[in-house]
Amino acid sequence: MSDQDAKTDYPVFLPLDEVIRRTSLSRSTIHNMVAAGEFPKPIKVTPNRAAYVEAEIIAWQAAIISRCRTA
């Protein structure tokens, strides 16, 4: 099965540790940026579990890249 075949049409939820790994931001930086409205907010998946929507993290990264390349 190719990567294209493995793609899904449903949202993928990422735990904070995975967001840290993918963005290279620290836990405190992510929390501060969320509070300032500069980073996607996590959603409550269950009463005791929050996660980030992968597509929102990817869109944030694309916006950062675009902003840096056009500056």
CORBEL-V307039 format. One record per run of one state. SS is the DSSP state (helix for helix, strand for strand, loop for the rest). FROM is the first residue (numbers start at 1). TO is the last residue. If there is no record, write none. Layout:
# CORBEL-V307039
ss,from,to
SS,FROM,TO
SS,FROM,TO
This chain:
# CORBEL-V307039
ss,from,to
loop,1,2
helix,3,6
loop,7,12
strand,13,14
loop,15,15
helix,16,23
loop,24,26
helix,27,35
loop,36,42
strand,43,46
loop,47,48
strand,49,53
helix,54,70
loop,71,71
